[in-house]
Amino acid sequence: MQRIKGKLSNLQDLIIFVDRLKDTTGYIELYLPYLNEEVTLCHDGVNFYISTNKKDFPEKKALRAFIEKWILKGISPEFEFVEGEPCSSGVPIPEDELFQLIKDPFLERVSELPSHFEIVKIDVKKVPSFLVAHWTAKRPVNREEVYKFGLTLSDILKYVEADLLEIKPFTAVESFPYKLRIFIQAIAVLVVMYFALPLGYLKFNQFKLPEAINWGLREKIVKGTLREELPVKGCLKTDFYLIGNRVVNPGIDGTVGTKDDISVKLPDQGYKPVFALPVK
């Protein structure tokens, strides 16, 4: 009796072990770490059998779902291959059907199926009722729901391939009412413009200039300082400074002397000596 333990790196590894079993007796146990998924394939010298820990899921579907999760999650299954030991139990499956299942090209395409999708069009007479119910209620379908209703992701892909089903990726924003979606999109555009074009928006600092000049005059008269940070915030929370005889906003880079500065000379005459405006 030979016993081998390890991890499978791809489907071809599984095919090699199953192909070896068909000429002898024994089994291969497969286990997906973290997901509690187990499948056993055994051969009694004549027939193959499938057993699984998913008692509420048909064995053949369980093997298909196991392979799909293996591919989607990117987790290498652990295996134990035992050759020469009698086959214990399970649901029989013909050899050609087993190999056809493992080699099904739709299995390796499961990543094409969105994690959440909406049903756009459906043949209500030829697809399972749970898909019809989701389509009628305009509810999205997620991958886990597919398994809960006894289907596999490759089944969904086959319905799509046969034009029995048309789907599209689902996004949470699309589930909002139309007016709310428009409002959210408008806000998103404004935010992008706000951060993509900051220098243009610094022109809004002009609205803060009178207050900054007033504080600059106060500091110059009361303290006589040549450089002082003023208690005024401009656009994007930028600071204003009194530097010599000028009020300066250094712009978004925070550095005085760069191109995005706003600099205004304090008036020498023609102003009323108001020392400070109330700050809200």
Protein Blocks (a to p, Z undefined) as FASTA:
>chain_A
ZZdddddfbfklmmmmmmmmmmmgcddddddehklpacddddehlaccdddfblkbcfkl
mmmmmmmmmmmnopacdddddehiacfbdcdddfklmmmmmmomklmmmmmpcfbdcdfb
dcfklccfklmmmmmnopacdfklmmmnopafklmmmmmmnopaccddddfklmpcfklm
mmmmmmmmmmmmmmmmmmlmmmmmmmmmmmmmmmmmmmmmmnopabdcdfbdcehhiacd
dehjaccdebjnopghiakbccddddfehpacdfbdcdZZ
